[in-house]
Amino acid sequence: MGYTNVALKDKIMEMYPEVEKRGVAVSLDFSEEKNAFIVKFSKGGRELTTHLEKKDADDCMNNIKCVYLGMQIAEFIKNFEMIEKG
């Protein structure tokens, strides 16, 4: 893994600008046990979590959008918006 968690987070934010536009915070940590990154999205006291496989993270760092992560982000944003509307 030739990059840091901060670099991966920055790349995700760059590739998926809708996250920041919608006021969703992102944090991540690498899980040795799962050999994947655990990515947490939070907004308004709520948190949704997904994982990003090492290969997908590597692709992301090489400017290849991860379809699975993109779908998760879209779903999470939708869920956060539904919660806000009540």
N, C-alpha and C positions, 0 to 999 in steps of 0.2 A: 504494500500500500504506500504509494509515493506521494501522499497528500494528507493534510490534517483534517480533523472534523470541521474546523472553521472554514477551510477552503471548500469542502464539500457543501457545507451549509450555504456559503456564499454563491456557489455554482447553482445550487437548487433555486435560490432566490433570484438569480440572474435568469435562469431558464424558465421559471414560472413566476413572472412578475405579479400575477394576479394575487399571489399569497400576500405580498406586502400591501398591494392596493386595497385589499379587503381587511387589513389590520390583523392578520393572522400571524402569530409568533411561531418560530420554528426552532427546535433544538434537536440535537441528535448525539448519539453515542454508539460506538462500535461494541457489539456483543461477541466476545470470543466464542461463547457457547453456541450461538446461532450462526456465527460467521456471517453476520449481516449487521447493518446499521439499524438501530431503533430510532425512528423519526417521530417526533411529537409535534403536533400542531395544536396551538391553544389560542383561545379568544374568549373574553368575557367570563373567565373562571372555568371554562370547559376545556377539556383536552381530548384529542383523538390521536391514536398511535397506529403506526404501520411499520413495516420493516422494508429495508432496501437491501437486496442481495448484493454481495461484494462485486459481482460482475456488473450489475446495473449501476452501482456507484462508480465503478471504473469507467463505464460508458459515459455516464453523466459528466465526469471530469474531462472526457474527450469530446465534449459537446454533442453527444448523441442522446437525444431525449429518451427518457425511460417511459414507455407507454403506460406501464402499470402504475408508476408513481404519479404520472399526470392524471390518470383516471382517479386515483385515490385523492389527490389534491382537489380535483373538481368536486368529488363527492363530499369531502370534508367541508369545503367552502359552502356548498349547498346546505349541508347539515347545520353549520354555524348560522347561516342566514335564516333557516327555518326556526331555529331556537330563538333568535333575536326577535322574530315576528310573533312568536308565541304560539 
